[in-house]
């Protein structure tokens, strides 16, 4: 998970986006335990309330669930993927409509989509490996403190 402290997007939104992406890409799997709020807050040197807010909102959106005294876990991946796909398709429609209004040739849009697909195929396995390693490191540093969320 990479955070850009200079980005205009709030940190909790960046965290949500990163976790969503990892769930949708199946980097973190259904029922997998996420690192505690405290561990991620220490790792990224940010306020624990920021992590807690991201977790809480992802739980509200159906991506995560909590078990009292045990932690936060990834919810049903299929439901999360469908929800994310629906949201992204709406965004896609808005962006494509605006680009067409701005007279962007449809061929250019198609070329960009093909390029994105090729890029994903090339880097998908490597990206999953790197993200999984980072996530595992955070979980290992958590130790035995499973009670905080």
Backbone torsions as a table, in degrees:
resi	resn	phi	psi	omega
1	UNK	NA	125.7	179.0
2	UNK	-113.2	133.2	178.7
3	UNK	-115.7	137.3	178.1
4	UNK	-110.4	104.9	-175.7
5	UNK	-70.8	-13.9	179.2
6	UNK	-97.1	-6.8	179.7
7	UNK	-67.5	146.0	177.4
8	UNK	-72.8	-17.9	177.6
9	UNK	-74.5	130.7	-179.3
10	UNK	-57.4	150.1	-178.1
11	UNK	-58.1	-43.3	-178.1
12	UNK	-62.4	-32.6	176.8
13	UNK	-68.9	-39.0	177.6
14	UNK	-63.6	-40.0	178.6
15	UNK	-64.2	-46.9	178.8
16	UNK	-57.4	-46.5	-178.8
17	UNK	-61.3	-43.0	180.0
18	UNK	-63.6	-45.9	-179.0
19	UNK	-67.0	-42.7	176.5
20	UNK	-55.9	-47.2	-178.5
21	UNK	-61.4	-42.4	179.9
22	UNK	-65.1	-36.4	178.3
23	UNK	-68.5	-47.6	-177.5
24	UNK	-64.4	-37.3	179.5
25	UNK	-81.3	0.9	178.8
26	UNK	65.7	26.3	176.1
27	UNK	-74.0	-43.4	170.1
28	UNK	-110.5	133.8	-168.0
29	UNK	-103.7	165.9	179.6
30	UNK	-52.2	137.2	179.4
31	UNK	68.4	6.2	176.3
32	UNK	-76.0	137.4	-178.9
33	UNK	-78.8	133.7	176.0
34	UNK	-88.0	155.7	175.4
35	UNK	-60.1	151.2	-178.9
36	UNK	-65.5	161.2	176.3
37	UNK	-55.8	-45.1	-177.4
38	UNK	-61.7	-43.9	-179.1
39	UNK	-63.3	-47.7	-179.5
40	UNK	-66.6	-37.7	178.7
41	UNK	-61.7	-42.2	177.9
42	UNK	-67.9	-44.6	-177.3
43	UNK	-60.2	-40.6	-176.7
44	UNK	-103.1	5.1	177.7
45	UNK	52.4	51.3	177.3
46	UNK	-130.4	165.2	-178.5
47	UNK	-63.6	132.6	178.7
48	UNK	-56.5	-29.8	178.5
49	UNK	-62.9	-28.6	178.5
50	UNK	-66.6	-45.8	177.7
51	UNK	-65.6	-44.3	-179.2
52	UNK	-59.8	-39.8	178.9
53	UNK	-64.8	-44.0	178.7
54	UNK	-61.0	-47.2	178.7
55	UNK	-60.2	-45.0	-178.1
56	UNK	-62.3	-44.3	179.9
57	UNK	-68.7	-36.8	176.0
58	UNK	-66.3	-33.2	175.8
59	UNK	-67.1	-42.9	177.8
60	UNK	-61.6	-33.0	-179.4
61	UNK	-83.0	-6.8	177.3
62	UNK	93.1	7.8	-179.9
63	UNK	-84.7	-28.3	-176.4
64	UNK	-130.5	163.3	169.6
65	UNK	-142.8	154.9	-178.6
66	UNK	-114.6	148.4	171.9
67	UNK	-124.8	120.5	-176.5
68	UNK	-54.4	127.7	178.6
69	UNK	79.2	-6.2	-178.1
70	UNK	-114.6	-33.4	178.3
71	UNK	130.1	-163.1	-178.0
72	UNK	-114.8	137.0	-173.1
73	UNK	-130.7	159.6	176.8
74	UNK	-76.7	131.0	179.2
75	UNK	-78.6	-175.1	179.6
76	UNK	-52.4	116.2	-174.6
77	UNK	-65.1	-36.1	-178.4
78	UNK	-64.3	-42.8	178.6
79	UNK	-64.9	-43.7	179.6
80	UNK	-62.2	-42.3	-179.9
81	UNK	-64.5	-41.9	179.0
82	UNK	-64.1	-43.6	179.7
83	UNK	-61.9	-45.0	-180.0
84	UNK	-65.8	-42.4	179.4
85	UNK	-60.8	-43.5	179.2
86	UNK	-59.9	-46.8	179.8
87	UNK	-62.1	-45.8	-178.2
88	UNK	-67.2	-34.6	177.7
89	UNK	-64.7	-37.9	176.0
90	UNK	-63.6	-44.8	177.4
91	UNK	-62.4	-42.7	179.6
92	UNK	-58.2	-47.6	179.6
93	UNK	-59.0	-41.6	179.8
94	UNK	-65.0	-45.3	-177.7
95	UNK	-67.3	-45.6	-179.1
96	UNK	-63.1	-42.0	178.0
97	UNK	-58.9	-45.9	180.0
98	UNK	-64.2	-40.6	179.3
99	UNK	-65.2	-37.4	178.3
100	UNK	-67.5	-40.7	176.0
101	UNK	-60.4	-35.1	178.1
102	UNK	-81.5	10.5	175.5
103	UNK	65.2	35.7	173.4
104	UNK	-78.2	126.9	-179.0
105	UNK	-61.9	139.6	179.6
106	UNK	-59.3	-34.6	179.1
107	UNK	-60.7	-38.3	178.3
108	UNK	-65.3	-40.5	178.0
109	UNK	-63.1	-42.8	179.0
110	UNK	-63.3	-41.9	178.8
111	UNK	-61.4	-41.2	178.8
112	UNK	-64.5	-40.9	178.6
113	UNK	-65.0	-42.2	177.6
114	UNK	-62.1	-41.2	178.8
115	UNK	-63.7	-40.3	178.6
116	UNK	-64.0	-40.5	-180.0
117	UNK	-64.7	-44.4	178.6
118	UNK	-62.5	-45.6	-179.6
119	UNK	-59.0	-43.7	179.6
120	UNK	-63.8	-43.5	-179.8
121	UNK	-62.2	-38.1	-178.8
122	UNK	-71.0	-43.6	-170.5
123	UNK	-101.4	-2.7	-173.7
124	UNK	-57.9	-52.8	-177.6
125	UNK	-64.9	-41.3	179.5
126	UNK	-64.9	-42.1	-179.9
127	UNK	-63.7	-44.3	179.1
128	UNK	-60.2	-41.4	-179.3
129	UNK	-63.6	-47.6	-178.6
130	UNK	-63.1	-45.8	-179.5
131	UNK	-63.9	-42.3	179.6
132	UNK	-61.1	-42.2	179.3
133	UNK	-61.8	-44.7	-180.0
134	UNK	-63.5	-41.9	-178.1
135	UNK	-66.4	-41.0	179.8
136	UNK	-64.6	-41.4	177.2
137	UNK	-57.6	-44.3	-179.7
138	UNK	-63.7	-40.2	-179.6
139	UNK	-68.1	-38.3	-179.2
140	UNK	-66.5	-39.8	-179.4
141	UNK	-71.1	-11.0	-179.1
142	UNK	-68.3	-29.4	179.8
143	UNK	70.7	-144.4	-177.0
144	UNK	-95.7	4.8	-176.5
145	UNK	-83.8	83.5	-176.9
146	UNK	-95.4	1.7	-173.5
147	UNK	-86.5	-22.4	179.6
148	UNK	-90.8	150.3	-172.5
149	UNK	-92.0	NA	NA
